Amino acid sequence: NDYSYAYSSVSAPLAADVDGDKNLVATNIAWGSNGVGYFAMIGHEDFVNLPDSNLYPVFYKTTDNGATWNRLAAIDLLNIDNILNIDEVDPIDSVQYTTGFEFDLTVDADNNVHMIVDVGALGASGFSIVSGPTFFAVVDIYTTDGGTSWFAQELGQPQTFRGEFVGGGSTIPEDNRPQVSRTLDGTKLFFCWFETDTLINPDNLKPDMWDMAYNTVTDLWAPAANVTTGTDADAAVKMGNVSPFVLENAGCYEIPMSYLEMQQTAGADDPS
């Protein structure tokens, strides 16, 4: 069959660094209702006003189903310092923050966007994150008024950040893969990430799925919980992916999740 469609693009300028490189590591898009949608990216826009080599979120918004887009904000991560209970690499100087390299978006019932992303102390080299325990957190960065005001909620502090899986002559890295699901009406959000218990492995090679739920109507959070420990997926959720929507049945919620089995992992003698 033949299909016709209209194509439009969003211009999101990025400045080049001293090496002439433009630093953009991830993009995503999510839709609400009545023509409202959000586009976000993780990168570094401007080396004049923000010379430090950190990564941060930038948000764009449409209210007409994508016909036009407006830049809302670049989030200054120093402004969320008061909600992060993470350690500073150098407690004498003001800590510089950066994001991880992946994120997810959703839009709630009030047409407000939520971004789940790792935020941590900036590493010694540009665009790196200090990924040891207590130095970074999984965070929900969100707006309550359509993009004028921005806030952040710490969701959890993973014990591990990255695992590297080896097999067939290739090495595949995997970080915490932060993702978010919602009910169809957008009143309940479920923030997910994947990490390994360091008692099992010092790297993120045997991850479990963690979840923290938020009710946008009551403004209440459920405690973060490991939802795969003790199941067939215990310490096995490699390359985990969750659905953007949850299944709801009489007040019970199921988050559809898929994961991979791998024959060999770096740093481990046993197949997993």
LOKOL-599710 format. One record per atom (N, C-alpha, C, O): x, y, z. Coordinates in steps of 0.02 Angstrom, whole numbers, padded with zeros to 5 digits, always signed. Layout:
<atoms>
XYZ...
</atoms>
This chain:
<atoms>
+00042-00060+00000+00000+00000+00000+00044+00062+00000+00100+00062+00025+00017+00116-00029+00052+00180-00027+00026+00222+00031-00033+00221+00047+00072+00258+00062+00054+00301+00119+00081+00371+00105+00134+00380+00076+00043+00421+00128+00066+00490+00124+00075+00517+00194+00037+00499+00239+00124+00559+00203+00137+00586+00269+00173+00653+00261+00204+00667+00210+00168+00694+00313+00203+00758+00315+00262+00752+00363+00256+00722+00416+00318+00781+00344+00379+00777+00384+00400+00848+00404+00402+00893+00363+00414+00856+00468+00440+00920+00493+00497+00907+00540+00502+00853+00568+00541+00956+00548+00600+00948+00591+00602+01003+00643+00574+01057+00633+00636+00988+00698+00646+01036+00752+00719+01057+00752+00763+01013+00753+00733+01121+00749+00801+01145+00751+00822+01157+00823+00792+01197+00858+00874+01122+00845+00899+01128+00913+00974+01141+00909+01013+01094+00913+00994+01204+00902+01065+01220+00891+01110+01199+00949+01091+01205+01007+01169+01174+00932+01220+01157+00981+01286+01190+00961+01305+01188+00902+01319+01220+01009+01384+01251+00996+01439+01198+00994+01434+01147+01028+01491+01212+00956+01548+01166+00953+01597+01181+01010+01604+01239+01030+01629+01128+01035+01680+01139+01087+01746+01157+01055+01750+01170+00995+01799+01159+01096+01864+01182+01071+01892+01135+01017+01935+01155+00978+01868+01073+01016+01891+01026+00965+01847+01027+00903+01858+00988+00856+01796+01070+00903+01751+01073+00847+01695+01022+00849+01658+01015+00801+01689+00987+00905+01638+00935+00912+01574+00964+00942+01577+01010+00984+01517+00938+00922+01453+00955+00952+01431+00897+00996+01431+00840+00975+01411+00914+01057+01399+00862+01107+01325+00852+01119+01293+00889+01157+01298+00802+01086+01228+00781+01094+01229+00705+01102+01254+00669+01059+01202+00681+01159+01207+00609+01172+01141+00573+01169+01141+00512+01161+01085+00608+01176+01020+00573+01176+00964+00622+01162+00968+00680+01181+00911+00597+01130+00850+00636+01118+00790+00592+01132+00794+00530+01132+00732+00624+01144+00671+00586+01156+00612+00633+01146+00620+00694+01146+00553+00604+01138+00492+00643+01127+00434+00608+01162+00432+00546+01164+00387+00647+01189+00329+00618+01223+00270+00664+01212+00278+00725+01204+00210+00635+01212+00149+00672+01196+00099+00668+01253+00091+00617+01286+00064+00725+01263+00009+00728+01310-00056+00729+01272-00068+00688+01228-00100+00777+01290-00165+00782+01257-00174+00851+01228-00136+00897+01243-00225+00859+01186-00243+00923+01157-00185+00956+01120-00176+01017+01124-00146+00915+01084-00093+00942+01042-00028+00957+01078+00018+00983+01047-00023+00941+01143+00037+00957+01182+00087+00900+01177+00070+00842+01187+00149+00917+01162+00203+00869+01162+00268+00902+01182+00275+00963+01180+00316+00861+01202+00381+00886+01224+00437+00847+01188+00433+00786+01181+00487+00884+01167+00549+00855+01141+00605+00875+01188+00608+00932+01210+00649+00828+01204+00704+00844+01250+00768+00813+01224+00767+00763+01187+00823+00842+01243+00888+00815+01226+00936+00823+01284+00928+00867+01327+00985+00779+01286+01041+00784+01333+01102+00805+01293+01122+00770+01246+01131+00861+01310+01189+00885+01273+01219+00946+01307+01209+00957+01367+01255+00984+01268+01286+01046+01292+01279+01098+01236+01311+01093+01184+01237+01148+01249+01219+01195+01196+01270+01251+01184+01283+01270+01127+01300+01276+01238+01330+01342+01235+01395+01342+01276+01393+01335+01337+01452+01351+01243+01516+01353+01277+01537+01423+01296+01592+01433+01321+01494+01472+01285+01508+01541+01307+01479+01552+01376+01515+01573+01422+01415+01539+01385+01383+01549+01450+01392+01490+01497+01390+01499+01558+01404+01430+01470+01415+01371+01511+01479+01336+01485+01474+01288+01448+01537+01361+01506+01599+01333+01479+01616+01264+01503+01653+01227+01470+01590+01244+01561+01607+01178+01589+01580+01123+01545+01526+01129+01516+01617+01069+01540+01599+01015+01494+01553+00965+01528+01572+00907+01540+01494+00987+01544+01445+00942+01574+01386+00933+01526+01377+00973+01480+01345+00882+01538+01285+00870+01500+01225+00891+01541+01225+00883+01602+01173+00917+01508+01114+00940+01544+01053+00936+01497+01061+00934+01436+00992+00935+01526+00932+00928+01485+00911+00995+01454+00918+01048+01485+00885+00991+01394+00855+01048+01358+00786+01025+01334+00779+00972+01305+00736+01067+01346+00667+01049+01330+00638+01096+01277+00649+01156+01278+00599+01066+01231+00558+01103+01183+00486+01079+01191+00474+01023+01214+00438+01122+01171+00368+01106+01180+00327+01127+01119+00342+01178+01087+00276+01087+01102+00227+01106+01052+00157+01104+01083+00144+01063+01127+00114+01147+01060+00044+01146+01082-00003+01137+01022-00064+01142+01029+00026+01124+00963-00015+01117+00902+00004+01054+00864+00009+01055+00802+00014+00999+00901+00029+00934+00871+00093+00935+00829+00098+00898+00780+00141+00977+00848+00205+00976+00815+00213+01023+00757+00266+01024+00725+00162+01063+00742+00168+01111+00687+00221+01164+00703+00259+01185+00659+00225+01185+00766+00276+01232+00789+00303+01208+00856+00267+01176+00895+00366+01224+00869+00399+01205+00932+00433+01266+00962+00460+01308+00926+00431+01271+01028+00465+01326+01063+00513+01297+01115+00496+01249+01150+00572+01325+01118+00620+01304+01169+00597+01329+01237+00585+01389+01247+00592+01283+01285+00569+01301+01352+00627+01320+01398+00627+01374+01427+00676+01276+01405+00727+01287+01455+00785+01239+01445+00777+01184+01420+00843+01262+01466+00900+01218+01478+00907+01214+01554+00913+01266+01587+00907+01155+01582+00904+01147+01654+00974+01154+01684+01019+01116+01669+00982+01205+01727+01044+01214+01764+01045+01164+01822+01007+01172+01870+01087+01114+01817+01086+01061+01866+01107+01084+01936+01093+01050+01985+01141+01140+01940+01159+01166+02007+01097+01186+02046+01098+01187+02107+01042+01201+02010+00981+01222+02044+00945+01164+02079+00900+01177+02119+00964+01102+02064+00932+01046+02098+00977+01017+02152+00965+00962+02177+01030+01053+02170+01077+01029+02220+01042+01015+02287+01061+00969+02322+00991+01055+02303+00960+01046+02369+00918+00983+02375+00900+00964+02431+00903+00949+02320+00864+00888+02326+00907+00826+02317+00882+00770+02326+00970+00835+02299+01013+00777+02288+01053+00762+02350+01089+00805+02375+01048+00702+02374+01085+00681+02433+01146+00641+02412+01159+00587+02438+01183+00668+02363+01242+00632+02338+01305+00666+02361+01305+00726+02377+01359+00629+02362+01422+00654+02388+01456+00699+02336+01447+00690+02275+01495+00746+02361+01534+00789+02317+01605+00761+02311+01634+00737+02360+01631+00763+02250+01699+00741+02240+01748+00786+02278+01795+00762+02309+01737+00851+02274+01778+00900+02309+01731+00942+02352+01702+00990+02327+01725+00926+02417+01677+00963+02459+01695+01035+02471+01654+01074+02495+01757+01054+02454+01778+01124+02465+01747+01169+02412+01722+01222+02427+01751+01146+02349+01722+01184+02293+01650+01163+02281+01630+01107+02298+01612+01207+02250+01544+01190+02233+01544+01134+02181+01579+01140+02130+01506+01081+02193+01507+01024+02149+01474+01042+02082+01425+01078+02080+01503+01017+02028+01473+01023+01962+01437+00958+01946+01463+00904+01958+01377+00964+01919+01337+00906+01903+01333+00895+01828+01341+00941+01788+01320+00832+01810+01308+00814+01741+01257+00758+01740+01245+00726+01791+01228+00746+01682+01182+00689+01676+01219+00627+01652+01277+00631+01631+01184+00571+01656+01208+00512+01621+01195+00519+01547+01184+00574+01522+01196+00464+01511+01195+00465+01438+01132+00438+01407+01130+00425+01347+01080+00429+01447+01016+00404+01423+00961+00429+01468+00973+00443+01527+00900+00435+01441+00845+00460+01481+00780+00438+01447+00780+00411+01392+00724+00451+01482+00658+00437+01455+00611+00494+01474+00624+00530+01523+00557+00501+01436+00508+00554+01447+00438+00525+01452+00423+00473+01422+00395+00559+01489+00323+00548+01486+00289+00614+01501+00320+00661+01525+00223+00617+01486+00183+00676+01501+00124+00654+01544+00090+00605+01527+00113+00690+01599+00061+00668+01646-00008+00696+01627-00016+00728+01575-00056+00683+01671-00126+00702+01657-00135+00777+01650-00183+00800+01619-00090+00816+01679-00095+00889+01676-00052+00918+01620-00039+00979+01619-00030+00876+01574+00011+00897+01517+00079+00925+01539+00106+00970+01508+00105+00899+01594+00172+00917+01618+00220+00860+01604+00204+00801+01615+00279+00877+01580+00328+00827+01560+00370+00805+01620+00382+00844+01666+00391+00742+01619+00436+00713+01669+00493+00679+01632+00482+00641+01584+00555+00692+01654+00614+00660+01626+00647+00619+01682+00663+00646+01735+00659+00555+01670+00699+00514+01715+00769+00508+01686+00777+00489+01628+00819+00524+01728+00888+00527+01704+00935+00520+01764+00917+00539+01820+00994+00493+01752+01045+00493+01804+01076+00563+01809+01089+00595+01758+01087+00586+01870+01123+00649+01882+01176+00635+01934+01163+00604+01986+01237+00658+01920+01291+00646+01967+01346+00698+01962+01342+00745+01922+01397+00689+02002+01453+00734+02001+01491+00728+01936+01501+00673+01910+01513+00785+01910+01552+00787+01848+01619+00754+01860+01653+00767+01910+01639+00710+01813+01702+00675+01820+01762+00719+01803+01755+00777+01785+01821+00690+01810+01883+00727+01799+01892+00746+01725+01921+00798+01710+01867+00705+01680+01869+00721+01609+01802+00748+01586+01751+00733+01616+01803+00787+01533+01742+00819+01509+01689+00768+01490+01703+00716+01462+01626+00785+01507+01568+00744+01489+01570+00674+01520+01543+00627+01491+01603+00667+01577+01603+00604+01613+01566+00614+01679+01562+00670+01704+01541+00560+01707+01503+00562+01769+01537+00516+01820+01560+00462+01802+01540+00539+01882+01567+00497+01935+01512+00446+01953+01460+00465+01980+01524+00384+01938+01470+00334+01940+01475+00286+01999+01440+00236+02000+01518+00301+02048+01520+00259+02107+01460+00269+02151+01427+00321+02148+01445+00220+02193+01389+00228+02240+01395+00291+02281+01450+00309+02304+01339+00325+02292+01331+00387+02330+01351+00449+02290+01341+00505+02314+01380+00441+02230+01401+00499+02192+01351+00518+02137+01359+00569+02104+01299+00476+02126+01249+00494+02076+01182+00465+02097+01178+00422+02141+01129+00491+02066+01061+00471+02083+01018+00468+02021+01034+00501+01971+00965+00429+02023+00913+00430+01971+00863+00483+01991+00839+00484+02048+00846+00528+01945+00808+00588+01961+00750+00596+01912+00757+00581+01853+00694+00620+01937+00638+00643+01895+00643+00719+01891+00634+00753+01941+00656+00746+01832+00656+00818+01819+00590+00834+01786+00573+00805+01734+00552+00881+01814+00483+00891+01791+00462+00964+01799+00493+01003+01834+00407+00980+01765+00375+01046+01772+00305+01037+01799+00274+00985+01788+00280+01087+01834+00212+01085+01860+00166+01134+01826+00106+01136+01840+00192+01174+01780+00152+01227+01749+00166+01233+01674+00164+01288+01646+00180+01176+01642+00189+01177+01570+00256+01200+01546+00267+01207+01486+00304+01211+01592+00371+01228+01571+00399+01293+01597+00455+01312+01579+00362+01328+01640+00388+01390+01669+00432+01376+01729+00486+01405+01736+00410+01331+01773+00447+01313+01833+00469+01240+01829+00433+01198+01803+00530+01227+01854+00558+01160+01849+00580+01135+01918+00604+01174+01959+00571+01071+01930+00587+01041+01994+00619+00973+01982+00624+00950+01925+00642+00942+02035+00673+00876+02029+00657+00835+02092+00653+00862+02147+00650+00771+02082+00636+00723+02136+00688+00668+02131+00693+00634+02080+00726+00657+02185+00772+00601+02186+00732+00536+02194+00691+00530+02239+00746+00488+02149+00710+00425+02150+00749+00370+02185+00719+00329+02221+00813+00368+02176+00854+00317+02207+00927+00328+02191+00944+00367+02147+00970+00292+02228+01042+00295+02216+01067+00225+02199+01079+00185+02244+01074+00211+02136+01097+00144+02116+01165+00127+02144+01208+00171+02154+01175+00063+02157+01240+00040+02180+01290+00034+02123+01350+00042+02133+01265+00021+02062+01308+00014+02004+01281+00056+01947+01223+00075+01946+01325+00070+01899+01307+00113+01843+01313+00077+01776+01264+00074+01739+01371+00049+01761+01382+00021+01694+01406-00052+01700+01445-00069+01745+01383-00092+01654+01410-00159+01644+01430-00166+01571+01400-00135+01527+01480-00206+01558+01502-00218+01489+01498-00293+01475+01532-00334+01507+01455-00310+01428+01441-00380+01411+01483-00400+01350+01482-00365+01299+01518-00456+01356+01564-00478+01305+01539-00543+01274+01518-00589+01309+01540-00546+01208+01521-00607+01174+01526-00599+01099+01510-00546+01072+01548-00651+01064+01553-00648+00991+01601-00596+00965+01593-00571+00910+01651-00579+01006+01700-00530+00985+01679-00458+00994+01714-00412+00972+01622-00447+01027+01597-00379+01037+01590-00365+01112+01580-00411+01152+01594-00302+01129+01581-00279+01197+01523-00230+01195+01525-00180+01160+01471-00245+01233+01411-00204+01233+01403-00173+01302+01392-00208+01351+01408-00106+01307+01399-00074+01372+01325-00062+01387+01285-00051+01342+01308-00064+01450+01240-00049+01472+01242-00010+01537+01276-00030+01584+01207+00047+01538+01202+00087+01599+01137+00070+01635+01111+00015+01628+01109+00117+01673+01050+00103+01713+00985+00102+01674+00934+00081+01700+00985+00125+01611+00926+00123+01568+00864+00151+01602+00814+00116+01606+00866+00213+01626+00808+00242+01660+00749+00249+01611+00757+00275+01556+00690+00227+01633+00630+00229+01591+00569+00243+01634+00570+00232+01694+00516+00268+01602+00456+00286+01639+00394+00262+01601+00390+00267+01540+00346+00236+01639+00282+00215+01612+00226+00255+01646+00237+00285+01699+00167+00254+01616+00110+00291+01644+00046+00253+01631+00042+00212+01586-00005+00267+01672-00072+00243+01657-00098+00282+01596-00071+00334+01579-00149+00256+01564-00175+00288+01504-00198+00360+01519-00192+00403+01476-00226+00371+01579-00249+00439+01595-00193+00484+01622-00205+00543+01633-00133+00457+01631-00077+00498+01653-00078+00518+01725-00040+00562+01745-00121+00489+01766-00124+00509+01837-00074+00471+01880-00059+00491+01936-00047+00416+01854+00002+00377+01893+00062+00362+01849+00055+00337+01793+00121+00376+01875+00183+00368+01839+00226+00316+01875+00226+00312+01936+00264+00278+01836+00306+00225+01863+00377+00232+01835+00388+00220+01775+00423+00252+01878+00492+00266+01857+00534+00204+01870+00535+00177+01925+00570+00180+01818+00606+00117+01822+00680+00128+01805+00697+00170+01764+00722+00088+01837+00793+00086+01819+00820+00016+01837+00787-00022+01871+00880+00002+01813+00907-00066+01819+00978-00062+01849+01021-00027+01824+00988-00099+01902+01052-00098+01936+01066-00166+01968+01021-00207+01977+01130-00177+01985+01153-00240+02013+01171-00231+02086+01200-00181+02106+01154-00281+02126+01174-00283+02196+01249-00296+02198+01273-00345+02170+01287-00252+02231+01360-00259+02232+01382-00321+02271+01440-00341+02265+01338-00350+02310+01355-00413+02343+01360-00470+02293+01390-00522+02306+01328-00460+02234+01329-00510+02181+01384-00495+02130+01421-00541+02110+01390-00432+02110+01440-00412+02061+01455-00338+02069+01409-00299+02081+01518-00318+02064+01535-00247+02074+01514-00202+02016+01512-00141+02024+01499-00231+01958+01476-00193+01900+01403-00210+01885+01375-00255+01915+01374-00172+01839+01303-00182+01824+01294-00238+01774+01270-00228+01718+01315-00299+01794+01313-00357+01750+01255-00404+01765+01238-00447+01724+01225-00397+01823+01169-00440+01843+01113-00397+01871+01097-00402+01930+01083-00356+01828+01037-00305+01854+00968-00332+01873+00943-00379+01843+00940-00299+01922+00869-00306+01939+00833-00243+01916+00865-00191+01903+00768-00247+01911+00726-00189+01894+00700-00157+01958+00669-00190+02000+00713-00093+01964+00687-00053+02020+00632-00007+01994+00632+00013+01936+00585+00009+02038+00528+00050+02019+00509+00096+02076+00513+00078+02135+00487+00157+02058+00459+00203+02106+00398+00236+02074+00403+00263+02019+00340+00233+02108+00277+00256+02079+00256+00323+02109+00270+00338+02166+00222+00363+02066+00200+00429+02087+00127+00439+02065+00109+00424+02008+00086+00464+02111+00016+00480+02098+00011+00555+02089+00021+00593+02136-00005+00578+02029-00006+00650+02015-00067+00684+02046-00067+00745+02054-00118+00646+02064-00178+00675+02094-00168+00689+02168-00184+00743+02193-00140+00640+02203-00129+00648+02276-00061+00676+02292-00048+00695+02350-00015+00679+02243+00054+00702+02252+00091+00657+02301+00133+00680+02340+00076+00592+02299+00108+00544+02344+00154+00498+02304+00139+00479+02248+00211+00480+02335+00259+00435+02306+00258+00368+02344+00251+00368+02405+00265+00314+02308+00276+00249+02340+00351+00238+02348+00390+00263+02308+00372+00202+02399+00444+00190+02408+00473+00152+02349+00440+00112+02317+00536+00166+02334+00571+00130+02281+00576+00056+02300+00588+00040+02358+00565+00011+02252+00565-00060+02267+00598-00099+02211+00592-00082+02152+00634-00151+02230+00662-00199+02183+00606-00248+02165+00584-00287+02207+00583-00246+02103+00523-00285+02084+00540-00351+02051+00494-00389+02035+00604-00366+02040+00621-00430+02009+00659-00477+02055+00667-00536+02039+00682-00453+02112+00716-00498+02158+00669-00554+02181+00611-00541+02198+00695-00615+02182+00654-00672+02202+00611-00700+02147+00574-00748+02159+00614-00672+02087+00576-00697+02029+00623-00732+01980+00683-00736+01992+00595-00756+01925+00636-00787+01873+00684-00737+01842+00733-00756+01811+00669-00673+01849+00711-00620+01820+00762-00593+01870+00795-00543+01857+00768-00625+01928+00814-00601+01979+00886-00598+01952+00913-00648+01928+00915-00538+01955+00985-00527+01933+00996-00546+01860+01051-00565+01841+00944-00541+01820+00949-00563+01750+00921-00512+01700+00916-00527+01641+00903-00451+01723+00868-00405+01680+00917-00364+01638+00928-00305+01651+00947-00397+01589+00996-00364+01546+00960-00330+01488+00915-00360+01458+00981-00269+01472+00950-00229+01419+00875-00224+01430+00835-00232+01383+00855-00210+01492+00784-00206+01509+00748-00149+01473+00775-00094+01467+00688-00163+01451+00645-00112+01420+00575-00117+01450+00549-00172+01459+00546-00059+01465+00478-00058+01491+00432-00023+01442+00453+00019+01403+00369-00041+01445+00318-00010+01403+00306+00061+01425+00312+00076+01484+00289+00107+01378+00270+00175+01399+00204+00178+01437+00189+00228+01468+00164+00124+01433+00100+00122+01468+00096+00059+01512+00123+00007+01493+00064+00065+01569+00055+00008+01614-00014-00022+01603-00059+00010+01575-00021-00083+01626-00086-00117+01625-00119-00108+01693-00088-00118+01745-00183-00088+01693-00218-00072+01755-00278-00119+01761-00316-00129+01714-00286-00147+01822-00342-00192+01835-00364-00184+01907-00332-00209+01953-00419-00147+01918-00448-00139+01984-00398-00113+02035-00394-00139+02091-00360-00062+02016-00313-00032+02062-00246-00066+02066-00203-00044+02105-00236-00119+02028-00171-00152+02024-00139-00134+01957-00172-00128+01906-00073-00126+01958-00039-00102+01899+00018-00149+01881+00057-00170+01924+00022-00166+01817+00075-00208+01791+00115-00169+01740+00087-00137+01696+00182-00171+01747+00226-00137+01700+00255-00189+01653+00298-00228+01673+00234-00191+01590+00263-00239+01543+00338-00225+01534+00357-00168+01521+00378-00276+01541+00451-00268+01538+00481-00327+01499+00460-00384+01508+00530-00312+01457+00566-00365+01421+00640-00359+01437+00664-00305+01454+00675-00415+01430+00747-00414+01440+00779-00470+01399+00745-00512+01371+00846-00469+01396+00883-00516+01354+00920-00567+01397+00938-00553+01455+00932-00624+01368+00978-00672+01397+01043-00669+01357+01042-00665+01295+01100-00670+01393+01165-00667+01359+01207-00727+01380+01200-00752+01436+01250-00749+01336+01288-00809+01349+01348-00798+01394+01369-00843+01430+01377-00738+01393+01436-00726+01433+01439-00653+01452+01421-00609+01412+01462-00638+01512+01470-00569+01534+01542-00556+01554+01576-00601+01579+01564-00495+01542+01633-00477+01560+01641-00483+01635+01596-00465+01673+01698-00507+01656+01713-00510+01726+01680-00568+01762+01684-00571+01823+01648-00613+01726+01615-00669+01758+01632-00733+01721+01634-00734+01659+01645-00786+01758+01662-00850+01727+01601-00891+01709+01605-00937+01667+01544-00875+01740+01484-00915+01727+01442-00883+01674+01437-00822+01671+01409-00923+01630+01362-00895+01581+01305-00862+01617+01284-00884+01671+01278-00808+01587+01220-00774+01618+01178-00744+01564+01126-00713+01579
</atoms>
